Amino acid sequence: MPILLFLIDTSASMNQRTDLGTSYLDIAKGAVELFLKLRARDPASRGDRYMLVTYDEPPYCIKAGWKENHATFMSELKNLQASGLTTLGQALRSSFDLLNLNRLISGIDNYGQGRNPFFLEPSILITITDGNKLTSTAGVQEELHLPLNSPLPGSELTKEPFRWDQRLFALVLRLPGVASTEPEQLGSVPTDESAITQMCEVTGGRSYCVRTQRMLNQCLESLVQKVQSGVVINFEKTGPDPLPIGEDGLMDSSRPSNSFAAQPWHSCHKLIYVRPNSKTGVPVGHWPIPESFWPDQNLPSLPPRTSHPVVRFSCIDCEPMVIDKLPFDKYELEPSPLTQYILERKSPHTCWQVFVTSSGKYNELGYPFGYLKASTTLTCVNLFVMPYNYPVLLPLLDDLFKVHKLKPNLKWRQAFDSYLKTLPPYYLLPLKKALRMMGAPNLISDNLDCGLSYSVISYLKKLSQQTKLESERILASVGKKPPQEIGIKVKNHSGGGMSLTHNKNFRKLLKEITGETALRLTELNTKEFAGFQIGLLNKDLKPQTYRNAYDIPRRGLLDQLTRMRSNLLKTHKFIVGQDEDSLHSVPVAQMGNYQEYLKTLASPLREIDPDQPKRLHTFGNPFKQDKKGMMIDEADEFVAGPQNKVKRPGEPSSPMSSKRRRNATVIHDGHEEKMENGQITPDGFLSKSAPSELINMTGDLMPPNQLDSLSDDFTSLSRDELIQKPGINAFVGGAKNCSLSVDDQKDPVASTLGTMPNTLQITPAMAQGINADIKHQLMKEVRKFGRKYERIFILLEEVQGPLEMKKQFVEFTIKEAARFKRRVLIQYLEKVLEKIDSHHLLSNINHINNRSSC
């Protein structure tokens, strides 16, 4: 569940206006709303959690936190006002503390027990500011400083205020106040030169220098693509550079490697993608990344860890090791100079081992816990996380299964015990689970020791309890207004207290109730009257507060009685005091609240075919393909390249070839043929079965009253109009007269074949493969939503084989359509099936007559 926290600059400088007359704060509000609309295209956005933080003093800076819904988030966003100082450092600290509020309670950081990439809360912190000088009560600050003291218990266990699954992105508004006459520059958006840029890069994010509205939209498109599940890792090279690779793909020792000069790929600060499980929707893993210290019972306290682990890789080519049934974790690396360098070497069958310094007990560099390896298709680089010191463990396990047959001898047990001594204690439990999954005997004692002292464990439990209390205090203060400054009170001596009837607000409300003035819903305070909603059955009726039944006019008695009965019996499913008509009367401010609607929907079922590309939700048209991003970051250009696709039968070779069909006409005398996909194909039987009038240009089905004309098209085919071509497995229109002899029937076929030179002769094996692929595509097409059935009839037309084979495919399609309750499609397919049966019967009779005449 991604967390999206928006930090909005509410300092007084955000009141400055652009050349269009809008303030920076209004632009920031619009940017947030546009980001939410772009994010709503992704079906995964229904699990998003949105938070809102401003530059106010803590804890009043938190406008929407862990418990507030999307409606509260949008309401607080629209009510933001720009006033105060530019306290960016304090606001960032409050934002990170809000994100880290429950981490100690849930144990997601797993201090002292290794870092689990699959234990994460992916968070994106987006701040929108004007990039002006940082101000505070102490004066103007030249550098960005985050307060060291944090009210959150356990903050001292991590050196930085952020965690490895939290990234900071900044939109720095630099829009001019006067319209520029220079042409707008196209291309990628540069980073800003303000103090927040370095903070963004440290977390694994970046800043954007926004100078125009188009650049702002471009940045928002990029930020939507940055919402990924993963953690940031520091990759650093250890040892010499690898030998250069020559043009033949082999090591070239004659070419010197520049090991001493610093290269961009020597140190990279990038994300590894942690994909959720396709069945559970939650990331699943087996092995942690080791700590940078050896856990010891004598340690009085845990050393503070860095937010991003430093993983060192050795450039010595090794063979990737893996054995059957041993679980391992695989994470894809974000494109970077390191991934580009590995892919350019074009060696997918070798790997580079990775280490964590001081993770071992007897080795300063530590033992390898995995390796970096390019994919076999050379499209990405993956980090494989294995058991600690896996080069020693894997041969032992291989001998256990293949040599000792799960009955190890004394020598093997001694070697295994020696390996366990090099293993950090927190690896014992996952290794025990892995051996159980492999079916190995119990080789590890049940009394496992985590390696931490009793004082450290007690301290962690105490921190968890303190964090729970602090979390309740912070969450209780969310939404509260900061106390107003107390000034000089002036007592009113002009005649005592004012009567309630003289109060301006009271008199205004009284006029609205009595109907003297129109009631404006926008002026109502929804927070003061939470749970109530004014609904009008008739726009002409004015709201009345009847205290006496005799005040109800005669024409409104039945209407009022219906309301009273509905509220008394409570047989409706709506809010009390709200009927069906008023249910659809939604205020304009809530019409775009699509996030709350998404949360009420049931979770979508898993795709039957996981290889099928997912369609992104586009709010209104689920079949609309998502447009590609408007920009490509520098890191995204490393793996860009053409992707080869395998062309299947029935698929158009290019977008231009998939033109909509015109009204089909059959010329019986000339045997008209069509050119499709670069090949000459005759008008087959199913092209007559599904004429183009069946599916119009918008994809809608023809009205039911036009089905009779469709039946006439089928009956217009005479028995001799079905002439099968030798070796083509298709049917063409023949002569219209029924009194043709056998010799006469050869001429049209010969003339037709004469017009088709170089026709491919399809063998039975090829026909079987084509039909199998068509069957697979038919299953996909039937599953699709909507009533665009043109593709289904095109596939049925391309079935290879006799008429009986086409009949089997139509029956199969009817069964698939029944599974997904495609009733309209079943009706059309049944008509096609009836015509096939009738023409099959006619062809049999014709064949018998021909034999009897001979």
C-alpha positions in Angstrom: 0.0 0.0 0.0 1.9 3.1 -1.2 1.9 6.2 1.0 1.8 9.5 -0.8 2.6 12.5 1.5 2.3 16.0 0.2 4.3 18.7 1.9 2.9 22.1 0.8 4.8 25.3 1.4 2.4 27.6 3.2 4.8 30.4 3.8 3.8 34.0 3.0 6.0 33.9 -0.1 3.6 31.4 -1.8 1.1 34.3 -2.2 3.2 35.7 -5.1 1.4 35.5 -8.4 2.4 34.3 -11.9 1.8 36.1 -15.2 -1.7 34.4 -15.3 -2.7 36.0 -12.0 -2.8 32.8 -10.0 -0.8 32.5 -6.8 1.8 29.8 -6.2 -0.4 28.2 -3.5 -3.2 27.8 -6.0 -0.8 26.2 -8.5 0.3 23.8 -5.8 -3.3 22.8 -5.0 -4.0 22.2 -8.6 -0.9 20.2 -9.0 -1.9 17.9 -6.2 -5.4 17.4 -7.7 -3.9 16.7 -11.1 -1.5 14.1 -9.6 -4.4 12.3 -8.0 -6.2 12.1 -11.3 -3.2 10.8 -13.1 -2.5 8.3 -10.4 -6.2 7.0 -10.5 -5.4 5.4 -13.9 -3.5 2.7 -12.2 -5.7 0.0 -10.6 -3.2 -0.2 -7.7 -4.1 3.3 -6.7 -7.1 2.1 -4.8 -4.8 1.1 -1.9 -3.0 4.4 -1.8 -2.9 6.4 1.5 -2.7 10.2 1.2 -1.3 12.6 3.8 -1.0 16.3 3.9 1.6 18.4 5.9 2.2 22.1 5.9 4.8 24.5 7.3 2.9 25.2 10.5 4.3 24.5 13.9 4.2 20.8 14.9 1.9 19.0 15.6 -0.5 21.4 13.9 1.3 21.0 10.6 -0.3 17.6 10.1 -3.6 18.3 8.2 -4.3 14.7 7.1 -2.5 11.7 8.6 -3.0 8.0 9.2 -6.7 8.0 10.2 -8.1 10.7 7.8 -10.0 9.7 4.7 -9.6 11.1 1.2 -12.5 13.6 1.7 -10.8 15.1 4.7 -7.6 15.3 2.7 -9.2 17.2 -0.2 -11.1 19.5 2.2 -7.9 20.4 4.1 -6.1 21.0 0.8 -8.6 23.5 -0.4 -8.6 25.4 2.9 -4.8 25.9 3.0 -3.7 29.5 3.3 -0.2 31.0 2.9 1.1 32.8 5.9 4.2 32.4 8.1 7.9 31.5 7.7 9.7 29.1 5.3 10.5 26.4 7.9 11.3 23.7 5.5 13.7 21.8 7.8 11.1 21.4 10.6 8.4 20.5 8.1 10.5 17.7 6.6 11.3 16.4 10.0 7.6 16.3 11.0 6.8 14.6 7.7 9.4 11.8 8.2 8.3 11.4 11.9 4.7 11.0 10.7 5.8 8.3 8.2 7.8 6.5 10.9 5.1 6.6 13.5 4.2 2.9 13.5 7.4 1.3 12.3 8.7 0.3 15.7 5.2 -1.0 16.7 5.0 -3.2 13.5 8.7 -4.2 13.7 9.2 -3.4 10.0 12.7 -2.1 10.5 13.8 -5.3 12.3 16.7 -3.7 14.1 19.7 -6.0 14.7 18.1 -8.9 12.8 19.0 -8.0 9.2 17.2 -5.8 6.7 14.3 -7.5 4.9 13.5 -5.8 1.6 10.1 -7.5 1.6 9.2 -5.7 4.9 8.5 -2.2 3.6 6.0 0.7 3.5 6.8 2.3 0.1 6.4 6.1 0.6 6.7 9.0 -1.7 7.1 12.5 -0.1 6.3 15.2 -2.6 7.0 18.8 -1.5 5.9 21.8 -3.5 7.7 25.0 -2.7 8.9 28.3 -4.2 12.6 27.7 -3.5 13.1 31.0 -1.7 15.4 31.5 1.3 14.8 29.4 4.4 13.5 31.6 7.2 12.8 30.9 10.9 12.4 32.9 14.1 16.2 32.9 14.4 16.7 34.6 11.0 17.5 33.6 7.4 19.3 30.2 6.9 21.6 29.5 4.0 21.6 25.7 4.3 18.8 23.2 5.0 19.1 21.7 8.5 16.7 19.2 9.9 16.2 19.3 13.7 18.2 16.5 15.4 15.8 16.1 18.3 12.7 14.1 17.5 9.7 13.4 19.7 9.5 9.9 18.3 11.1 7.2 20.5 13.7 5.0 18.8 14.8 7.7 16.3 18.3 7.3 17.6 18.5 3.7 16.1 18.8 5.2 12.5 21.3 7.9 11.7 19.0 9.7 9.2 15.4 10.8 9.7 14.2 8.8 6.7 14.2 5.1 5.9 15.2 3.1 2.8 11.7 2.8 1.4 11.0 6.6 1.6 12.0 8.9 -1.2 11.7 12.7 -1.4 10.8 14.6 -4.6 10.5 18.4 -4.8 8.6 20.6 -7.3 10.3 24.0 -7.0 8.1 26.6 -8.6 10.0 29.2 -10.7 7.1 30.5 -12.7 7.7 34.2 -13.8 5.4 37.0 -12.8 5.6 38.5 -16.3 4.9 36.6 -19.5 8.1 35.6 -21.2 8.7 36.3 -24.9 11.3 33.6 -25.3 10.2 30.3 -26.8 9.7 27.5 -24.4 12.6 24.9 -24.3 11.6 21.3 -24.7 13.3 18.3 -23.2 13.8 16.9 -19.7 13.2 19.1 -16.7 16.4 20.1 -15.0 17.0 19.8 -11.2 16.7 22.9 -9.1 19.6 24.7 -7.5 18.0 25.3 -4.1 18.9 23.6 -0.8 16.3 20.9 -1.1 17.9 19.3 -4.1 20.7 17.6 -2.1 18.2 16.3 0.4 16.2 14.7 -2.5 19.2 13.0 -3.9 20.2 11.6 -0.5 16.8 9.8 -0.2 17.0 8.5 -3.8 14.6 11.1 -5.3 15.2 14.3 -7.2 14.0 17.9 -7.6 12.4 19.6 -10.6 12.8 23.2 -11.6 9.4 24.2 -12.8 9.3 27.3 -15.0 6.1 26.8 -17.0 2.7 25.1 -16.6 3.7 22.6 -19.3 6.8 21.6 -17.4 4.7 21.2 -14.3 2.4 18.7 -16.1 5.5 16.9 -17.4 6.9 16.6 -13.9 3.6 15.2 -12.5 3.6 12.6 -15.3 7.1 11.6 -14.2 6.2 11.5 -10.5 3.3 9.1 -11.2 5.7 6.7 -12.8 8.0 7.0 -9.7 5.4 5.4 -7.4 7.1 2.1 -7.3 7.4 -0.5 -4.5 11.1 -0.8 -3.6 14.0 0.1 -1.4 17.1 2.3 -2.0 20.5 0.7 -1.7 24.1 2.1 -2.0 26.1 0.0 -4.5 29.8 0.5 -4.2 32.6 -1.3 -6.1 35.3 -3.1 -4.2 38.5 -4.4 -5.7 39.9 -3.8 -9.2 37.8 -3.1 -12.3 37.0 -6.0 -14.6 39.0 -6.7 -17.8 37.5 -4.9 -20.8 35.5 -7.0 -23.3 36.6 -7.0 -26.9 34.4 -6.9 -30.0 34.2 -10.7 -30.0 32.6 -10.8 -26.5 35.8 -12.2 -24.9 38.1 -10.7 -22.2 40.7 -8.5 -23.8 43.7 -8.5 -21.5 45.7 -6.3 -23.9 43.4 -3.3 -23.2 44.2 -1.7 -19.9 41.4 -1.2 -17.4 41.3 2.2 -15.8 40.8 1.0 -12.2 42.1 4.1 -10.5 39.9 6.7 -12.2 36.5 7.2 -10.6 33.7 6.0 -12.9 29.9 6.8 -12.5 29.1 3.1 -12.1 31.6 2.6 -9.2 29.1 4.1 -6.8 25.3 4.2 -7.4 22.5 5.2 -5.1 19.4 3.5 -6.7 16.2 1.6 -6.0 15.6 -2.1 -6.2 12.1 -3.0 -7.2 10.2 -5.2 -4.7 7.3 -6.7 -6.6 4.2 -7.8 -4.7 3.1 -11.4 -5.0 0.6 -11.9 -7.8 -1.7 -14.0 -5.6 -1.6 -12.3 -2.2 -0.6 -8.8 -3.4 2.0 -8.6 -0.6 5.8 -8.9 -1.3 7.2 -12.3 -0.2 10.9 -13.0 0.5 13.1 -15.5 2.3 16.6 -13.9 3.0 17.6 -10.6 4.6 20.4 -8.3 3.7 23.0 -8.7 6.5 23.7 -6.0 9.1 27.0 -4.1 9.1 28.0 -5.6 12.5 28.1 -9.0 14.2 25.4 -9.4 16.8 26.9 -10.2 20.2 25.4 -11.0 23.6 27.9 -8.5 25.1 26.6 -5.5 23.2 24.9 -3.1 25.6 23.0 -1.3 22.8 22.6 -1.5 19.1 24.8 0.6 17.0 22.8 3.1 14.8 22.4 2.0 11.3 22.4 4.0 8.1 19.1 4.3 6.4 20.5 2.8 3.1 22.6 -0.3 3.4 26.0 -0.1 1.7 26.3 -3.2 -0.6 29.8 -3.7 -2.1 30.2 -5.7 -5.3 33.3 -7.4 -6.6 34.0 -7.3 -10.4 35.4 -10.8 -10.5 33.3 -13.0 -12.8 31.8 -15.9 -11.0 29.4 -18.6 -12.0 25.8 -18.1 -10.7 25.0 -20.9 -8.2 21.6 -22.3 -7.5 20.3 -25.7 -6.6 16.8 -27.3 -6.8 14.2 -26.3 -4.3 16.4 -23.9 -2.4 14.5 -20.6 -2.2 16.2 -17.3 -3.3 15.0 -13.7 -3.7 15.3 -11.8 -7.0 15.1 -8.0 -7.2 15.4 -5.9 -10.4 17.7 -2.8 -10.2 16.5 0.6 -11.2 18.3 1.8 -14.4 21.6 3.4 -13.5 25.2 3.7 -14.8 25.9 0.4 -13.0 23.2 -1.5 -14.9 24.2 0.1 -18.1 27.8 -1.0 -17.7 26.8 -4.6 -16.8 24.5 -4.8 -19.8 27.1 -3.4 -22.2 29.4 -6.3 -21.2 26.9 -8.7 -22.7 27.7 -11.6 -20.3 24.5 -12.9 -18.9 26.0 -16.2 -17.8 28.4 -14.7 -15.2 27.7 -12.7 -12.0 29.4 -10.4 -9.5 29.2 -11.3 -5.9 27.9 -8.8 -3.3 29.0 -8.2 0.3 28.3 -6.1 3.4 31.3 -4.9 5.2 31.8 -6.1 8.8 28.8 -8.5 8.5 31.0 -11.6 9.2 32.6 -12.6 12.5 36.0 -13.5 11.1 36.2 -11.5 7.9 36.3 -7.7 7.5 34.6 -7.6 4.1 32.2 -10.3 5.1 31.0 -13.3 3.1 28.9 -13.0 -0.1 25.1 -13.1 0.4 24.1 -12.9 -3.3 25.2 -11.6 -6.7 24.4 -9.2 -9.5 23.6 -10.7 -12.8 22.2 -9.5 -16.1 19.1 -11.1 -17.4 19.4 -13.7 -20.2 17.7 -11.2 -22.6 20.1 -8.4 -21.5 17.2 -6.1 -20.7 17.8 -5.5 -16.9 20.1 -6.4 -14.0 18.9 -8.4 -11.1 20.1 -8.7 -7.5 19.9 -12.3 -6.3 19.8 -12.6 -2.5 20.9 -16.0 -1.3 21.8 -17.5 2.1 24.8 -15.9 3.8 28.1 -17.4 2.5 26.2 -19.4 -0.1 29.3 -20.7 -2.0 29.9 -22.9 1.0 26.3 -23.9 1.8 25.1 -24.8 -1.7 27.8 -27.6 -2.3 27.0 -29.0 1.1 23.3 -29.2 0.4 23.9 -30.6 -3.1 25.9 -33.5 -1.5 23.3 -34.0 1.1 20.6 -34.7 -1.5 22.6 -36.4 -4.3 25.4 -38.2 -2.4 24.2 -38.9 1.1 20.5 -39.3 0.2 19.4 -37.1 3.2 21.5 -39.3 5.6 24.7 -37.3 6.3 27.8 -38.8 7.7 30.0 -37.4 10.5 32.3 -35.6 8.1 29.4 -33.8 6.4 28.0 -32.7 9.8 31.3 -31.3 10.9 31.5 -29.3 7.7 28.0 -28.0 8.2 28.7 -27.0 11.8 31.7 -25.1 10.6 29.5 -23.2 8.2 27.0 -22.4 10.9 29.7 -20.7 12.9 30.3 -18.2 10.0 26.5 -17.5 9.8 25.0 -14.4 11.6 22.5 -15.6 14.2 19.5 -14.0 12.5 20.1 -16.3 9.4 19.4 -19.4 11.4 15.6 -19.2 11.4 15.2 -18.5 7.6 17.7 -21.3 6.9 15.7 -23.7 9.1 12.6 -22.8 7.2 14.3 -23.3 3.8 15.6 -26.7 4.8 12.1 -27.7 5.9 10.8 -26.6 2.5 13.4 -28.7 0.7 12.5 -31.8 2.7 15.9 -32.0 4.5 16.2 -33.5 8.0 16.3 -31.2 11.0 19.9 -30.0 11.0 19.5 -26.9 13.2 18.6 -26.8 16.9 15.1 -25.6 17.8 16.6 -23.4 20.6 17.6 -20.5 18.2 19.4 -17.5 19.6 18.8 -14.1 17.9 22.2 -12.9 19.0 21.0 -9.9 20.9 21.5 -9.3 24.7 18.6 -9.3 27.1 19.1 -5.6 27.7 18.8 -4.8 24.0 15.6 -6.9 23.6 14.1 -5.2 26.7 15.0 -1.8 25.3 13.3 -2.5 22.0 10.1 -3.6 23.8 10.1 -0.5 25.9 10.6 1.7 22.8 7.6 0.0 21.2 5.3 0.8 24.1 6.5 4.4 24.2 6.0 4.8 20.4 2.4 3.6 20.8 1.7 6.3 23.4 3.4 9.0 21.3 1.5 7.8 18.2 -1.8 8.3 20.0 -0.8 11.8 21.1 0.2 12.9 17.6 -2.8 11.4 15.9 -5.1 13.1 18.4 -3.7 16.5 17.5 -4.3 16.0 13.7 -6.8 18.5 12.3 -6.6 20.8 15.3 -6.0 24.5 14.7 -3.0 26.2 16.4 -4.0 28.4 19.3 -4.6 32.0 18.4 -2.4 34.7 19.9 -4.1 36.4 22.8 -4.3 40.2 22.3 -5.8 43.0 24.4 -9.4 42.4 25.3 -11.8 45.3 24.9 -15.0 45.1 26.9 -18.1 46.3 25.3 -20.1 48.8 27.4 -22.5 49.8 24.8 -25.6 48.3 26.3 -24.8 44.9 27.7 -25.1 41.5 25.9 -26.7 41.4 22.4 -29.9 39.7 22.1 -30.0 36.5 20.1 -32.7 37.9 17.8 -30.3 40.9 17.0 -27.5 38.6 16.0 -26.7 38.9 12.3 -26.1 35.2 11.7 -29.2 34.2 13.5 -31.4 36.6 11.5 -29.8 35.3 8.3 -30.5 31.7 9.2 -34.1 32.6 10.2 -34.7 34.1 6.8 -33.4 31.1 5.0 -35.6 28.8 7.1 -38.7 30.8 6.5 -37.9 30.9 2.8 -37.4 34.6 2.4 -33.9 34.0 0.9 -32.5 31.1 -1.0 -30.5 28.6 1.0 -27.0 28.2 -0.3 -25.5 24.8 0.5 -21.9 26.1 0.1 -22.3 28.4 3.2 -23.2 25.5 5.5 -20.6 24.3 7.9 -20.4 20.6 7.2 -18.1 19.9 10.2 -20.5 21.4 12.7 -23.4 19.3 11.4 -21.6 16.1 10.5 -23.9 13.3 9.4 -26.7 15.6 8.2 -27.6 16.4 4.6 -30.3 18.6 3.2 -32.0 16.9 0.3 -34.8 18.4 -1.8 -37.2 16.2 -3.6 -38.6 19.1 -5.6 -36.4 22.0 -6.6 -39.5 24.3 -6.4 -40.2 23.3 -2.8 -38.4 25.4 -0.2 -37.1 23.6 2.9 -39.6 23.8 5.8 -39.2 23.0 9.5 -42.7 21.9 10.3 -43.4 21.9 14.0 -47.2 21.5 13.6 -48.8 19.0 11.3 -51.5 21.5 10.3 -48.8 23.7 8.8 -48.1 21.2 6.0 -50.0 22.3 2.8 -52.5 19.8 1.4 -50.5 19.2 -1.8 -47.4 18.2 0.2 -49.1 15.7 2.7 -48.3 12.6 0.7 -44.8 13.6 0.1 -44.2 14.5 3.7 -45.8 11.2 4.8 -43.5 9.2 2.6 -40.5 10.9 4.1 -41.7 10.3 7.7 -42.5 6.6 7.1 -39.1 6.0 5.4 -37.3 7.6 8.4 -39.4 5.8 10.9 -39.2 2.3 9.5 -35.6 2.6 8.3 -36.2 0.2 5.5 -33.9 2.1 3.1 -30.2 1.6 2.7 -29.3 5.2 2.7 -28.4 7.7 5.4 -31.3 8.7 7.8 -33.0 11.7 6.3 -31.9 11.0 2.8 -34.0 9.4 0.1 -33.2 8.0 -3.3 -33.6 11.3 -5.1 -31.4 13.3 -2.8 -28.8 10.5 -2.9 -27.7 11.7 -6.4 -27.6 15.3 -5.3 -23.8 15.5 -4.7 -22.1 18.9 -4.0 -19.7 20.0 -6.7 -16.8 19.8 -4.2 -17.3 16.0 -3.9 -18.0 15.1 -7.5 -14.3 14.4 -8.2 -13.8 12.3 -5.1 -13.0 9.1 -7.0 -10.7 7.7 -4.4 -13.5 7.0 -1.9 -15.5 5.3 -4.6 -12.5 3.0 -5.5 -12.3 1.9 -1.9 -15.9 0.6 -1.9 -15.2 -1.6 -4.9 -14.3 -5.2 -4.4 -10.8 -6.3 -5.2 -10.4 -7.5 -8.8 -9.9 -11.1 -9.4 -6.5 -12.5 -10.5 -6.1 -12.7 -14.3 -6.4 -16.2 -15.8 -3.5 -15.5 -18.1 -0.8 -13.6 -16.1 1.2 -13.1 -19.3 -1.5 -10.9 -20.8 -0.5 -7.2 -20.5 -2.5 -5.3 -18.0 -4.7 -2.5 -19.1 -4.5 0.6 -17.0 -7.7 2.1 -15.7 -8.5 5.3 -17.6 -11.6 6.4 -15.7 -14.5 6.0 -18.1 -13.0 3.9 -20.9 -11.2 0.8 -19.5 -10.1 -0.2 -23.1 -8.2 3.0 -23.8 -4.5 2.4 -23.9 -2.5 4.5 -21.5 -0.4 7.1 -23.1 3.3 6.9 -22.5 4.9 9.3 -20.2 5.6 12.8 -21.5 9.2 12.6 -20.3 12.0 10.2 -19.9 14.4 10.8 -17.0 18.1 10.4 -17.5 18.1 7.1 -15.7 15.3 5.7 -17.9 17.3 6.1 -21.1 19.8 3.4 -20.3 17.6 0.4 -21.1 15.6 2.0 -23.9 15.5 -0.1 -27.1 13.1 -1.8 -29.5 11.2 -4.7 -28.3 10.6 -7.5 -30.7 7.1 -9.0 -30.7 6.0 -12.4 -32.1 3.3 -11.9 -34.7 0.4 -14.3 -34.2 -2.1 -15.4 -36.8 -4.9 -12.9 -37.1 -3.0 -10.0 -35.6 -2.5 -7.0 -37.8 1.1 -6.3 -38.7 0.8 -2.6 -38.1 -1.7 -0.1 -36.6 -2.5 1.1 -40.1 -3.5 -2.4 -41.2 -6.2 -2.8 -38.6 -8.7 -0.7 -40.5 -12.4 -0.9 -39.8 -14.3 -3.0 -42.3 -16.6 -1.5 -44.9 -20.0 -3.0 -45.9 -19.3 -6.3 -47.3 -20.5 -7.1 -50.9 -20.1 -10.4 -52.6 -19.6 -10.4 -56.4 -20.5 -13.8 -57.6 -19.4 -13.6 -61.2 -16.0 -12.0 -60.6 -15.0 -13.8 -57.4 -13.9 -10.7 -55.8 -11.0 -11.1 -53.3 -9.6 -8.9 -50.6 -6.1 -8.0 -49.5 -5.5 -8.4 -45.7 -2.2 -8.2 -43.8 -0.3 -8.2 -47.1 -1.8 -11.6 -48.2 -4.6 -12.3 -50.6 -7.4 -14.0 -48.7 -10.8 -14.9 -50.2 -14.1 -13.9 -48.6 -14.6 -16.9 -46.3 -17.8 -18.3 -44.9 -17.6 -16.4 -41.6 -17.1 -13.1 -43.4 -20.6 -13.7 -44.7 -21.7 -14.9 -41.3 -20.6 -11.7 -39.6 -21.1 -8.9 -42.0 -19.7 -5.5 -41.2 -23.2 -4.2 -40.5 -23.1 -6.3 -37.4 -20.6 -4.0 -35.8 -20.7 -0.4 -36.7 -17.9 2.2 -36.6 -18.3 2.8 -32.8 -18.2 -0.9 -31.9 -21.9 -1.1 -31.0 -24.0 -4.0 -32.0 -26.8 -3.7 -34.5 -30.3 -3.3 -33.2 -32.4 -6.5 -32.7 -34.8 -5.4 -35.4 -32.1 -5.7 -38.0 -31.4 -9.4 -37.3 -33.8 -10.4 -40.0 -31.7 -8.8 -42.7 -28.7 -10.7 -41.3 -30.6 -14.0 -41.7 -31.4 -13.0 -45.3 -27.7 -12.6 -46.0 -27.1 -16.2 -44.8 -30.0 -17.6 -46.8 -28.8 -15.8 -50.0 -25.9 -18.3 -50.2 -26.9 -21.2 -52.4 -25.5 -24.7 -52.0 -23.0 -24.3 -54.8 -21.7 -21.0 -53.5 -19.5 -22.9 -51.1 -16.6 -24.1 -53.2 -13.6 -25.3 -51.2 -10.2 -24.4 -52.6 -7.6 -27.1 -52.6 -4.9 -26.5 -50.1 -6.4 -23.2 -49.0 -9.0 -24.4 -46.4 -11.3 -21.5 -47.3 -14.6 -21.0 -49.1 -15.4 -18.6 -51.9 -18.5 -17.7 -53.7 -19.2 -19.8 -56.8 -21.7 -19.5 -59.6 -25.2 -18.6 -58.7 -26.9 -21.2 -60.8 -27.5 -24.6 -59.2 -27.3 -26.6 -62.4 -23.6 -26.8 -62.8 -21.9 -30.0 -63.9 -18.7 -31.3 -62.4 -16.6 -30.0 -65.3 -18.2 -26.6 -65.0 -17.4 -26.4 -61.4 -13.7 -26.7 -62.1 -13.5 -23.5 -64.1 -14.3 -21.1 -61.3 -11.8 -22.8 -59.1 -9.1 -22.7 -61.7 -9.8 -19.1 -62.5 -9.7 -18.2 -58.9 -6.5 -20.0 -58.3 -5.1 -18.3 -61.3 -5.6 -14.9 -59.7 -3.6 -15.9 -56.6 0.0 -16.7 -57.5 2.5 -17.8 -54.9 -0.3 -18.9 -52.5 1.1 -20.6 -49.4 0.3 -24.3 -49.2 -0.6 -24.9 -45.5 0.4 -28.3 -44.2 -1.6 -30.2 -41.6 1.0 -29.5 -38.9 0.9 -25.7 -39.7 -2.8 -25.7 -39.7 -2.9 -27.4 -36.3 -0.5 -24.8 -34.8 -2.5 -21.9 -36.3 -5.7 -23.3 -34.9 -4.2 -23.7 -31.5 -3.1 -20.1 -31.4 -6.5 -18.9 -32.7 -8.2 -20.9 -29.9 -6.0 -19.1 -27.3 -6.8 -15.7 -28.8 -10.5 -16.5 -28.8 -10.4 -17.2 -25.1 -8.9 -13.8 -24.6 -11.3 -11.9 -26.8 -14.4 -13.5 -25.1 -13.1 -12.4 -21.7 -12.8 -8.7 -22.7 -15.5 -6.3 -21.6 -17.8 -4.5 -24.1 -19.6 -5.6 -27.2 -16.9 -5.3 -29.8 -17.2 -8.7 -31.4 -15.6 -8.0 -34.8 -12.3 -9.5 -33.7 -14.0 -12.8 -32.7 -15.5 -13.3 -36.2 -12.2 -12.4 -37.9 -10.5 -15.1 -35.8 -13.2 -17.7 -36.6 -12.8 -16.8 -40.3 -9.1 -17.7 -40.2 -9.7 -21.2 -38.8 -7.8 -23.7 -40.9 -9.5 -27.0 -42.0 -12.8 -28.2 -43.3 -16.3 -26.9 -42.4 -16.6 -29.3 -39.5 -13.5 -27.8 -37.9 -15.0 -24.3 -38.2 -18.2 -25.7 -36.6 -16.1 -27.0 -33.6 -14.5 -23.6 -33.1 -17.9 -21.8 -33.2 -19.2 -24.3 -30.6 -16.1 -23.7 -28.4 -16.6 -20.0 -28.6 -20.2 -20.4 -27.5 -19.1 -22.3 -24.5 -16.6 -19.7 -23.6 -19.2 -16.9 -24.0 -21.5 -18.8 -21.7 -18.9 -18.9 -19.0 -18.7 -15.1 -19.0 -22.5 -14.6 -19.7 -22.0 -13.0 -23.1 -25.7 -13.5 -24.1 -25.7 -11.2 -27.1 -22.6 -12.8 -28.5 -24.1 -16.3 -28.0 -27.1 -15.2 -30.1 -25.0 -14.2 -33.0 -22.8 -17.3 -32.7 -25.9 -19.6 -32.6 -27.1 -18.0 -35.9 -23.8 -18.7 -37.4 -23.9 -22.3 -36.2 -27.4 -22.8 -37.7 -26.2 -21.6 -41.1 -23.2 -23.8 -40.9 -25.4 -26.9 -40.2 -27.8 -26.0 -43.0 -25.1 -25.5 -45.5 -23.3 -28.6 -44.4 -26.5 -30.6 -45.0 -27.0 -29.0 -48.4 -23.4 -29.9 -49.4 -23.9 -33.5 -48.4 -27.1 -33.7 -50.5 -25.3 -32.1 -53.4 -22.5 -34.6 -53.0 -24.9 -37.6 -53.0 -26.7 -36.2 -56.1 -23.4 -35.8 -57.9 -22.4 -39.4 -57.2 -25.8 -40.7 -58.2 -25.6 -38.8 -61.5 -22.2 -40.3 -62.2 
